[in-house]
Amino acid sequence: MQFLHRDDLARAFWSVFEAPRAGEIYNMGGGTYANCSVLEAIDLCEDITRGPMNWSLDEENRTGDHIWYISDLRRFQMHYPEWEPKHTMETMTREIIEALQYRLR
């Protein structure tokens, strides 16, 4: 899994708005900066919540699942060197958990 925080993506859009490049297409995502496996995400959630999650593991892959995928941000960063993601997997996961806890009160 890889994630790019909405604020980081909005800043990327703003970079393009301020200095557009005709015909360019970028593959935006968490890149190598913000990615983890599902098992790592479970561990992170358990660490943040200080409690176990209810989960199971099936040895058979689901049809269409990617085994590994990382967005390559190098071209975007080459064209817009002032941009870099600010939010880590931990900060994004904490934000999601806090929002869910708030909604479930």
N, CA, C and O atoms as a GROMACS GRO file, in nm:
protein
  420
    1MET      N    1   0.085  -0.117   0.000
    1MET     CA    2   0.000   0.000   0.000
    1MET      C    3   0.089   0.123   0.000
    1MET      O    4   0.197   0.125   0.060
    2GLN      N    5   0.042   0.223  -0.068
    2GLN     CA    6   0.112   0.350  -0.064
    2GLN      C    7   0.010   0.461  -0.054
    2GLN      O    8  -0.102   0.450  -0.105
    3PHE      N    9   0.050   0.567   0.010
    3PHE     CA   10  -0.043   0.676   0.036
    3PHE      C   11   0.024   0.810   0.011
    3PHE      O   12   0.144   0.827   0.032
    4LEU      N   13  -0.056   0.903  -0.035
    4LEU     CA   14  -0.013   1.041  -0.049
    4LEU      C   15  -0.121   1.125   0.018
    4LEU      O   16  -0.238   1.120  -0.021
    5HIS      N   17  -0.083   1.201   0.118
    5HIS     CA   18  -0.178   1.282   0.194
    5HIS      C   19  -0.242   1.386   0.102
    5HIS      O   20  -0.178   1.438   0.010
    6ARG      N   21  -0.367   1.416   0.129
    6ARG     CA   22  -0.440   1.514   0.046
    6ARG      C   23  -0.370   1.648   0.043
    6ARG      O   24  -0.371   1.716  -0.060
    7ASP      N   25  -0.309   1.690   0.154
    7ASP     CA   26  -0.237   1.818   0.156
    7ASP      C   27  -0.115   1.813   0.065
    7ASP      O   28  -0.085   1.910  -0.004
    8ASP      N   29  -0.044   1.700   0.064
    8ASP     CA   30   0.072   1.685  -0.024
    8ASP      C   31   0.029   1.687  -0.170
    8ASP      O   32   0.095   1.748  -0.255
    9LEU      N   33  -0.083   1.622  -0.200
    9LEU     CA   34  -0.133   1.621  -0.338
    9LEU      C   35  -0.181   1.761  -0.379
    9LEU      O   36  -0.157   1.805  -0.492
   10ALA      N   37  -0.247   1.830  -0.288
   10ALA     CA   38  -0.293   1.968  -0.318
   10ALA      C   39  -0.173   2.059  -0.345
   10ALA      O   40  -0.178   2.144  -0.434
   11ARG      N   41  -0.065   2.041  -0.268
   11ARG     CA   42   0.055   2.122  -0.293
   11ARG      C   43   0.117   2.086  -0.428
   11ARG      O   44   0.173   2.173  -0.496
   12ALA      N   45   0.108   1.958  -0.467
   12ALA     CA   46   0.158   1.917  -0.600
   12ALA      C   47   0.074   1.985  -0.709
   12ALA      O   48   0.129   2.037  -0.806
   13PHE      N   49  -0.058   1.982  -0.694
   13PHE     CA   50  -0.145   2.050  -0.791
   13PHE      C   51  -0.110   2.198  -0.799
   13PHE      O   52  -0.104   2.255  -0.908
   14TRP      N   53  -0.085   2.261  -0.684
   14TRP     CA   54  -0.054   2.403  -0.682
   14TRP      C   55   0.078   2.430  -0.754
   14TRP      O   56   0.092   2.530  -0.824
   15SER      N   57   0.176   2.339  -0.737
   15SER     CA   58   0.304   2.354  -0.809
   15SER      C   59   0.281   2.355  -0.959
   15SER      O   60   0.341   2.434  -1.032
   16VAL      N   61   0.195   2.266  -1.006
   16VAL     CA   62   0.164   2.259  -1.149
   16VAL      C   63   0.088   2.383  -1.193
   16VAL      O   64   0.113   2.437  -1.300
   17PHE      N   65  -0.006   2.428  -1.111
   17PHE     CA   66  -0.082   2.548  -1.144
   17PHE      C   67   0.009   2.669  -1.160
   17PHE      O   68  -0.009   2.750  -1.252
   18GLU      N   69   0.107   2.680  -1.072
   18GLU     CA   70   0.198   2.795  -1.077
   18GLU      C   71   0.297   2.788  -1.192
   18GLU      O   72   0.341   2.891  -1.243
   19ALA      N   73   0.334   2.667  -1.235
   19ALA     CA   74   0.432   2.652  -1.344
   19ALA      C   75   0.393   2.532  -1.431
   19ALA      O   76   0.460   2.429  -1.428
   20PRO      N   77   0.284   2.546  -1.508
   20PRO     CA   78   0.237   2.433  -1.588
   20PRO      C   79   0.337   2.388  -1.694
   20PRO      O   80   0.415   2.468  -1.746
   21ARG      N   81   0.333   2.260  -1.724
   21ARG     CA   82   0.418   2.202  -1.828
   21ARG      C   83   0.323   2.129  -1.924
   21ARG      O   84   0.259   2.032  -1.886
   22ALA      N   85   0.316   2.175  -2.045
   22ALA     CA   86   0.221   2.122  -2.144
   22ALA      C   87   0.246   1.973  -2.170
   22ALA      O   88   0.360   1.931  -2.194
   23GLY      N   89   0.139   1.895  -2.166
   23GLY     CA   90   0.143   1.755  -2.205
   23GLY      C   91   0.204   1.659  -2.105
   23GLY      O   92   0.218   1.540  -2.134
   24GLU      N   93   0.240   1.706  -1.989
   24GLU     CA   94   0.303   1.617  -1.889
   24GLU      C   95   0.197   1.538  -1.812
   24GLU      O   96   0.089   1.590  -1.781
   25ILE      N   97   0.230   1.414  -1.782
   25ILE     CA   98   0.145   1.328  -1.700
   25ILE      C   99   0.233   1.273  -1.589
   25ILE      O  100   0.345   1.227  -1.614
   26TYR      N  101   0.183   1.277  -1.467
   26TYR     CA  102   0.262   1.232  -1.353
   26TYR      C  103   0.189   1.120  -1.279
   26TYR      O  104   0.066   1.120  -1.269
   27ASN      N  105   0.265   1.027  -1.229
   27ASN     CA  106   0.214   0.915  -1.151
   27ASN      C  107   0.232   0.951  -1.004
   27ASN      O  108   0.339   0.929  -0.947
   28MET      N  109   0.129   1.005  -0.942
   28MET     CA  110   0.140   1.052  -0.805
   28MET      C  111   0.093   0.944  -0.708
   28MET      O  112  -0.005   0.875  -0.733
   29GLY      N  113   0.164   0.932  -0.599
   29GLY     CA  114   0.132   0.837  -0.493
   29GLY      C  115   0.235   0.854  -0.384
   29GLY      O  116   0.309   0.952  -0.381
   30GLY      N  117   0.238   0.759  -0.293
   30GLY     CA  118   0.328   0.770  -0.180
   30GLY      C  119   0.474   0.748  -0.213
   30GLY      O  120   0.562   0.782  -0.132
   31GLY      N  121   0.502   0.691  -0.330
   31GLY     CA  122   0.641   0.664  -0.367
   31GLY      C  123   0.709   0.577  -0.262
   31GLY      O  124   0.643   0.501  -0.192
   32THR      N  125   0.838   0.589  -0.253
   32THR     CA  126   0.911   0.511  -0.153
   32THR      C  127   0.901   0.575  -0.015
   32THR      O  128   0.941   0.516   0.085
   33TYR      N  129   0.848   0.696  -0.010
   33TYR     CA  130   0.842   0.773   0.113
   33TYR      C  131   0.730   0.726   0.205
   33TYR      O  132   0.749   0.721   0.327
   34ALA      N  133   0.616   0.691   0.150
   34ALA     CA  134   0.499   0.656   0.232
   34ALA      C  135   0.431   0.531   0.177
   34ALA      O  136   0.330   0.538   0.107
   35ASN      N  137   0.490   0.418   0.210
   35ASN     CA  138   0.430   0.292   0.168
   35ASN      C  139   0.455   0.188   0.274
   35ASN      O  140   0.546   0.201   0.356
   36CYS      N  141   0.372   0.084   0.273
   36CYS     CA  142   0.390  -0.026   0.367
   36CYS      C  143   0.307  -0.144   0.319
   36CYS      O  144   0.219  -0.128   0.234
   37SER      N  145   0.335  -0.260   0.372
   37SER     CA  146   0.254  -0.377   0.344
   37SER      C  147   0.128  -0.372   0.431
   37SER      O  148   0.121  -0.293   0.525
   38VAL      N  149   0.031  -0.456   0.400
   38VAL     CA  150  -0.090  -0.463   0.482
   38VAL      C  151  -0.053  -0.505   0.624
   38VAL      O  152  -0.107  -0.452   0.721
   39LEU      N  153   0.039  -0.601   0.636
   39LEU     CA  154   0.079  -0.647   0.770
   39LEU      C  155   0.150  -0.535   0.847
   39LEU      O  156   0.130  -0.522   0.968
   40GLU      N  157   0.231  -0.455   0.779
   40GLU     CA  158   0.294  -0.341   0.845
   40GLU      C  159   0.188  -0.238   0.887
   40GLU      O  160   0.200  -0.176   0.992
   41ALA      N  161   0.086  -0.219   0.804
   41ALA     CA  162  -0.022  -0.126   0.839
   41ALA      C  163  -0.098  -0.174   0.962
   41ALA      O  164  -0.135  -0.094   1.048
   42ILE      N  165  -0.121  -0.304   0.972
   42ILE     CA  166  -0.188  -0.360   1.090
   42ILE      C  167  -0.104  -0.334   1.214
   42ILE      O  168  -0.155  -0.290   1.316
   43ASP      N  169   0.027  -0.362   1.204
   43ASP     CA  170   0.116  -0.336   1.318
   43ASP      C  171   0.114  -0.188   1.357
   43ASP      O  172   0.108  -0.156   1.476
   44LEU      N  173   0.116  -0.100   1.260
   44LEU     CA  174   0.114   0.044   1.287
   44LEU      C  175  -0.016   0.083   1.357
   44LEU      O  176  -0.014   0.159   1.454
   45CYS      N  177  -0.128   0.032   1.308
   45CYS     CA  178  -0.258   0.063   1.371
   45CYS      C  179  -0.263   0.010   1.514
   45CYS      O  180  -0.314   0.078   1.603
   46GLU      N  181  -0.211  -0.110   1.536
   46GLU     CA  182  -0.210  -0.166   1.671
   46GLU      C  183  -0.119  -0.085   1.763
   46GLU      O  184  -0.152  -0.066   1.880
   47ASP      N  185  -0.007  -0.037   1.711
   47ASP     CA  186   0.082   0.048   1.792
   47ASP      C  187   0.014   0.179   1.829
   47ASP      O  188   0.022   0.223   1.944
   48ILE      N  189  -0.052   0.240   1.733
   48ILE     CA  190  -0.116   0.370   1.757
   48ILE      C  191  -0.233   0.357   1.854
   48ILE      O  192  -0.248   0.439   1.945
   49THR      N  193  -0.316   0.254   1.834
   49THR     CA  194  -0.435   0.237   1.918
   49THR      C  195  -0.405   0.164   2.048
   49THR      O  196  -0.488   0.160   2.139
   50ARG      N  197  -0.286   0.107   2.055
   50ARG     CA  198  -0.245   0.028   2.173
   50ARG      C  199  -0.342  -0.087   2.199
   50ARG      O  200  -0.374  -0.120   2.314
   51GLY      N  201  -0.388  -0.146   2.090
   51GLY     CA  202  -0.479  -0.259   2.104
   51GLY      C  203  -0.474  -0.346   1.980
   51GLY      O  204  -0.431  -0.302   1.874
   52PRO      N  205  -0.518  -0.472   1.994
   52PRO     CA  206  -0.515  -0.563   1.880
   52PRO      C  207  -0.628  -0.535   1.781
   52PRO      O  208  -0.736  -0.489   1.819
   53MET      N  209  -0.602  -0.563   1.656
   53MET     CA  210  -0.705  -0.555   1.552
   53MET      C  211  -0.756  -0.696   1.527
   53MET      O  212  -0.685  -0.794   1.549
   54ASN      N  213  -0.879  -0.706   1.482
   54ASN     CA  214  -0.937  -0.834   1.445
   54ASN      C  215  -0.913  -0.855   1.296
   54ASN      O  216  -0.976  -0.788   1.214
   55TRP      N  217  -0.824  -0.946   1.262
   55TRP     CA  218  -0.790  -0.968   1.121
   55TRP      C  219  -0.754  -1.113   1.098
   55TRP      O  220  -0.726  -1.188   1.192
   56SER      N  221  -0.757  -1.153   0.972
   56SER     CA  222  -0.717  -1.289   0.934
   56SER      C  223  -0.637  -1.280   0.804
   56SER      O  224  -0.646  -1.182   0.730
   57LEU      N  225  -0.560  -1.383   0.779
   57LEU     CA  226  -0.475  -1.387   0.661
   57LEU      C  227  -0.513  -1.509   0.578
   57LEU      O  228  -0.518  -1.620   0.630
   58ASP      N  229  -0.539  -1.487   0.451
   58ASP     CA  230  -0.568  -1.595   0.358
   58ASP      C  231  -0.444  -1.616   0.272
   58ASP      O  232  -0.390  -1.520   0.218
   59GLU      N  233  -0.400  -1.736   0.260
   59GLU     CA  234  -0.278  -1.764   0.184
   59GLU      C  235  -0.297  -1.744   0.034
   59GLU      O  236  -0.198  -1.733  -0.039
   60GLU      N  237  -0.420  -1.739  -0.015
   60GLU     CA  238  -0.447  -1.723  -0.158
   60GLU      C  239  -0.464  -1.575  -0.191
   60GLU      O  240  -0.542  -1.505  -0.127
   61ASN      N  241  -0.391  -1.528  -0.292
   61ASN     CA  242  -0.404  -1.389  -0.335
   61ASN      C  243  -0.538  -1.367  -0.403
   61ASN      O  244  -0.590  -1.456  -0.470
   62ARG      N  245  -0.594  -1.248  -0.385
   62ARG     CA  246  -0.717  -1.213  -0.455
   62ARG      C  247  -0.682  -1.178  -0.600
   62ARG      O  248  -0.577  -1.121  -0.627
   63THR      N  249  -0.770  -1.212  -0.692
   63THR     CA  250  -0.750  -1.181  -0.833
   63THR      C  251  -0.740  -1.030  -0.849
   63THR      O  252  -0.823  -0.954  -0.799
   64GLY      N  253  -0.636  -0.986  -0.921
   64GLY     CA  254  -0.618  -0.844  -0.949
   64GLY      C  255  -0.537  -0.768  -0.847
   64GLY      O  256  -0.501  -0.653  -0.872
   65ASP      N  257  -0.505  -0.829  -0.733
   65ASP     CA  258  -0.424  -0.759  -0.633
   65ASP      C  259  -0.281  -0.742  -0.682
   65ASP      O  260  -0.224  -0.833  -0.743
   66HIS      N  261  -0.225  -0.627  -0.655
   66HIS     CA  262  -0.083  -0.604  -0.682
   66HIS      C  263  -0.002  -0.667  -0.570
   66HIS      O  264  -0.037  -0.652  -0.453
   67ILE      N  265   0.103  -0.736  -0.605
   67ILE     CA  266   0.192  -0.788  -0.502
   67ILE      C  267   0.278  -0.675  -0.449
   67ILE      O  268   0.306  -0.669  -0.329
   68TRP      N  269   0.320  -0.586  -0.537
   68TRP     CA  270   0.405  -0.474  -0.497
   68TRP      C  271   0.386  -0.362  -0.598
   68TRP      O  272   0.388  -0.387  -0.718
   69TYR      N  273   0.367  -0.241  -0.551
   69TYR     CA  274   0.352  -0.127  -0.641
   69TYR      C  275   0.400  -0.002  -0.569
   69TYR      O  276   0.357   0.026  -0.457
   70ILE      N  277   0.487   0.072  -0.632
   70ILE     CA  278   0.535   0.198  -0.578
   70ILE      C  279   0.529   0.302  -0.690
   70ILE      O  280   0.585   0.280  -0.798
   71SER      N  281   0.462   0.415  -0.666
   71SER     CA  282   0.460   0.523  -0.764
   71SER      C  283   0.600   0.583  -0.776
   71SER      O  284   0.671   0.599  -0.677
   72ASP      N  285   0.638   0.614  -0.898
   72ASP     CA  286   0.768   0.676  -0.924
   72ASP      C  287   0.749   0.826  -0.934
   72ASP      O  288   0.695   0.876  -1.034
   73LEU      N  289   0.792   0.898  -0.832
   73LEU     CA  290   0.772   1.043  -0.825
   73LEU      C  291   0.889   1.122  -0.882
   73LEU      O  292   0.886   1.245  -0.881
   74ARG      N  293   0.991   1.053  -0.933
   74ARG     CA  294   1.114   1.123  -0.974
   74ARG      C  295   1.091   1.229  -1.081
   74ARG      O  296   1.149   1.337  -1.073
   75ARG      N  297   1.009   1.201  -1.182
   75ARG     CA  298   0.990   1.300  -1.288
   75ARG      C  299   0.919   1.424  -1.235
   75ARG      O  300   0.957   1.536  -1.267
   76PHE      N  301   0.817   1.403  -1.151
   76PHE     CA  302   0.749   1.518  -1.093
   76PHE      C  303   0.846   1.599  -1.007
   76PHE      O  304   0.848   1.722  -1.015
   77GLN      N  305   0.927   1.531  -0.927
   77GLN     CA  306   1.022   1.602  -0.841
   77GLN      C  307   1.133   1.668  -0.921
   77GLN      O  308   1.189   1.769  -0.878
   78MET      N  309   1.165   1.613  -1.037
   78MET     CA  310   1.264   1.677  -1.123
   78MET      C  311   1.205   1.807  -1.182
   78MET      O  312   1.274   1.908  -1.191
   79HIS      N  313   1.077   1.803  -1.220
   79HIS     CA  314   1.012   1.920  -1.278
   79HIS      C  315   0.973   2.023  -1.172
   79HIS      O  316   0.968   2.143  -1.200
   80TYR      N  317   0.946   1.977  -1.049
   80TYR     CA  318   0.904   2.064  -0.940
   80TYR      C  319   0.987   2.033  -0.815
   80TYR      O  320   0.936   1.975  -0.719
   81PRO      N  321   1.114   2.070  -0.817
   81PRO     CA  322   1.206   2.031  -0.709
   81PRO      C  323   1.170   2.089  -0.572
   81PRO      O  324   1.217   2.038  -0.470
   82GLU      N  325   1.089   2.193  -0.568
   82GLU     CA  326   1.051   2.250  -0.438
   82GLU      C  327   0.948   2.163  -0.366
   82GLU      O  328   0.927   2.178  -0.246
   83TRP      N  329   0.882   2.073  -0.440
   83TRP     CA  330   0.778   1.988  -0.381
   83TRP      C  331   0.837   1.861  -0.323
   83TRP      O  332   0.923   1.798  -0.384
   84GLU      N  333   0.790   1.826  -0.207
   84GLU     CA  334   0.820   1.695  -0.149
   84GLU      C  335   0.706   1.660  -0.053
   84GLU      O  336   0.647   1.750   0.007
   85PRO      N  337   0.676   1.532  -0.037
   85PRO     CA  338   0.570   1.496   0.057
   85PRO      C  339   0.612   1.527   0.200
   85PRO      O  340   0.728   1.508   0.237
   86LYS      N  341   0.518   1.574   0.280
   86LYS     CA  342   0.546   1.612   0.419
   86LYS      C  343   0.492   1.509   0.518
   86LYS      O  344   0.544   1.496   0.629
   87HIS      N  345   0.388   1.435   0.480
   87HIS     CA  346   0.320   1.345   0.572
   87HIS      C  347   0.374   1.202   0.558
   87HIS      O  348   0.386   1.150   0.448
   88THR      N  349   0.404   1.140   0.672
   88THR     CA  350   0.456   1.003   0.674
   88THR      C  351   0.340   0.904   0.690
   88THR      O  352   0.226   0.944   0.714
   89MET      N  353   0.372   0.776   0.675
   89MET     CA  354   0.271   0.673   0.698
   89MET      C  355   0.214   0.686   0.838
   89MET      O  356   0.094   0.673   0.859
   90GLU      N  357   0.301   0.711   0.935
   90GLU     CA  358   0.254   0.720   1.073
   90GLU      C  359   0.162   0.840   1.092
   90GLU      O  360   0.056   0.826   1.154
   91THR      N  361   0.199   0.957   1.042
   91THR     CA  362   0.113   1.074   1.062
   91THR      C  363  -0.020   1.058   0.990
   91THR      O  364  -0.124   1.100   1.042
   92MET      N  365  -0.018   0.998   0.871
   92MET     CA  366  -0.144   0.977   0.798
   92MET      C  367  -0.232   0.876   0.870
   92MET      O  368  -0.354   0.895   0.880
   93THR      N  369  -0.172   0.767   0.920
   93THR     CA  370  -0.250   0.664   0.989
   93THR      C  371  -0.307   0.720   1.118
   93THR      O  372  -0.423   0.693   1.152
   94ARG      N  373  -0.229   0.798   1.191
   94ARG     CA  374  -0.281   0.863   1.313
   94ARG      C  375  -0.400   0.954   1.281
   94ARG      O  376  -0.499   0.955   1.354
   95GLU      N  377  -0.390   1.028   1.173
   95GLU     CA  378  -0.499   1.118   1.133
   95GLU      C  379  -0.626   1.039   1.100
   95GLU      O  380  -0.735   1.079   1.139
   96ILE      N  381  -0.611   0.929   1.030
   96ILE     CA  382  -0.727   0.845   0.994
   96ILE      C  383  -0.790   0.788   1.120
   96ILE      O  384  -0.912   0.791   1.135
   97ILE      N  385  -0.708   0.734   1.210
   97ILE     CA  386  -0.761   0.674   1.332
   97ILE      C  387  -0.831   0.778   1.418
   97ILE      O  388  -0.939   0.752   1.471
   98GLU      N  389  -0.772   0.897   1.432
   98GLU     CA  390  -0.834   1.004   1.510
   98GLU      C  391  -0.968   1.045   1.450
   98GLU      O  392  -1.064   1.068   1.523
   99ALA      N  393  -0.975   1.053   1.318
   99ALA     CA  394  -1.101   1.090   1.252
   99ALA      C  395  -1.207   0.982   1.274
   99ALA      O  396  -1.324   1.013   1.299
  100LEU      N  397  -1.167   0.856   1.265
  100LEU     CA  398  -1.262   0.747   1.289
  100LEU      C  399  -1.310   0.746   1.434
  100LEU      O  400  -1.428   0.726   1.460
  101GLN      N  401  -1.218   0.767   1.527
  101GLN     CA  402  -1.257   0.771   1.668
  101GLN      C  403  -1.356   0.884   1.693
  101GLN      O  404  -1.452   0.866   1.768
  102TYR      N  405  -1.334   0.998   1.632
  102TYR     CA  406  -1.424   1.112   1.647
  102TYR      C  407  -1.562   1.079   1.590
  102TYR      O  408  -1.664   1.109   1.652
  103ARG      N  409  -1.565   1.016   1.472
  103ARG     CA  410  -1.693   0.984   1.408
  103ARG      C  411  -1.771   0.877   1.482
  103ARG      O  412  -1.894   0.874   1.476
  104LEU      N  413  -1.700   0.788   1.552
  104LEU     CA  414  -1.766   0.676   1.619
  104LEU      C  415  -1.806   0.707   1.764
  104LEU      O  416  -1.857   0.619   1.834
  105ARG      N  417  -1.785   0.830   1.809
  105ARG     CA  418  -1.824   0.868   1.945
  105ARG      C  419  -1.973   0.868   1.961
  105ARG      O  420  -2.024   0.898   2.069
   0.00000   0.00000   0.00000
